Amino acid sequence: MEKLCEFVKDLPDTAKAVEFGVYPESVNELNGDYVFMAKDEEADVIVATGKAQELFEGERVTCGAGAYVVAPKTHKNANALRAAFPFTAPVQVLKKTRTFGVGDRLGIAAPGHIRVFKDYDAYPILAQQSIRELNLTERTYEDVLDAASFYVFRDGYKRGFGADGDHLKKPEEIEYALSLGFSMITLDCSEHIRGGVETMTHDELAKTELPAGMAERYLGKTFTVEGEDLVFDEDELRRCYLIYGEALTFASGIYDKYFRKGGAKADFEISIDETATPTSPLQHYFVANELTREGVDIATMAPRFCGEFQKGVDYIGDLAQFERELKTHAAIARHFGYKLSIHSGSDKFSTFKLIGKYTKGNFHVKTAGTNWLEAMRAVATARPALYREIHEYALSMFAEAKKFYHVTTDLTKIPALDTLSDAELPSLFTQNDARQLIHITYGFILTVKDEAGNYRFKDRLYKFWREEEDVYSDMLYAHIGKHLALLYEGFQK
């Protein structure tokens, strides 16, 4: 890195930045000194001059009468970066008009994402992972947050981004995310939502005793939301309570502990979508009304919509029914003062205009696995032999992977690899069953080792993705950009 000496001597002139492997948009002044990022042989590094050197741990390089430090992308250096440059730390953005979550399972997708959000006014949640994803990829929340911070600094994104502890179910998980400064917690209430209630008979429902005052709050009343009347009968009210009563107690307790009393500086999202039972508009109103009564301040809520929001494929179901119910769901969210959150939003292209329209451009949409799929599409395009090896392994692990995700994948519909030329491999990513095969086996692909204890695919994959960073960035810019373009088309005239 001695070649940087000439560049450092010329600062603040950045005309030769690219020539010296420096990212021009990363050059930031700090009390008269400079911090920036540069390309090294295997990874980007932080470079700091003058007194700014003291902030980072790394290799000191003498430069004439001066010096600079070359610092690796460690967690300690990430903390130093966030302290020195607040724009690299996550902030609460969920209550902004439009937000979009882009889960990055690999820690390399942010360059493409940042390009998208330089074009749109929606605020990104660049760091977004569930504990399930962390376990499957052998990553940590430190890894997730640091990756976002480094790329935000490198690529000069200063509008603000969020960090989401996604689909958290346990207090210790919430504490973990909050301790690192995550600016959003998504509480997954699925384990407290009762199934099988929809098929209960009137006599079975009648055996349920409602909490004191609940019948008086709902029965014999009409709740009007943006001109639509919502009316509860006794059976439906008991269904609402049986399905969501325990979840409401759980959510209220978490909010009280960490937000009301704990003073967490983070936005709070309620997720009731990871269940087999769709959330009817009436049930949505019930949940929102009960949370409001308990003083629970939520920024967003994710109901379980009718039809199927499966991973990595378009909406499956009656689109007309979805539109009717979405209109009411969005109205209920506005009525109670929060945004509607759309989970498993990856590639739901047939719904995006409707979502933009009925939310009036006030939405939170989450994507995750589609970024991984684009990374693997790049492999299929440029490293066909490697992709074939991975695809065969994914087929062998599909049954195990399916334990973690609800999909309706039919492996018999995926073309056999020996029938496809190398040039035809990328076409697999236009076929839903093949997409879901690769989508849900990511953890196994990234962590499997050979008999010698070496990663079977991971090292080769990351080497390829680093070499082809611009290709992957272009693919994400186009793919995630398509999501945003359709959402905006729904509400922009």
Secondary structure as UniProt FT lines:
FT   TURN            2..3
FT   HELIX           4..10
FT   TURN            11..12
FT   TURN            15..17
FT   HELIX           18..20
FT   HELIX           24..26
FT   STRAND          28..30
FT   TURN            31..32
FT   STRAND          33..39
FT   STRAND          44..49
FT   HELIX           50..55
FT   STRAND          59..63
FT   TURN            64..65
FT   STRAND          66..71
FT   HELIX           75..84
FT   HELIX           86..88
FT   TURN            94..95
FT   STRAND          98..102
FT   HELIX           110..117
FT   TURN            118..119
FT   STRAND          123..130
FT   HELIX           131..137
FT   HELIX           141..154
FT   TURN            155..156
FT   STRAND          162..168
FT   HELIX           171..179
FT   TURN            180..181
FT   STRAND          184..188
FT   HELIX           190..192
FT   HELIX           197..199
FT   HELIX           202..206
FT   TURN            212..213
FT   HELIX           214..218
FT   STRAND          222..225
FT   TURN            226..227
FT   STRAND          228..232
FT   HELIX           234..254
FT   HELIX           255..260
FT   TURN            261..262
FT   STRAND          267..271
FT   HELIX           281..293
FT   TURN            294..295
FT   STRAND          300..302
FT   TURN            311..312
FT   HELIX           319..336
FT   STRAND          339..342
FT   TURN            346..347
FT   HELIX           349..358
FT   TURN            359..361
FT   STRAND          363..367
FT   HELIX           369..382
FT   HELIX           384..401
FT   TURN            402..404
FT   HELIX           411..413
FT   HELIX           417..419
FT   HELIX           422..430
FT   HELIX           432..440
FT   HELIX           442..447
FT   TURN            451..452
FT   HELIX           458..467
FT   HELIX           469..491
//
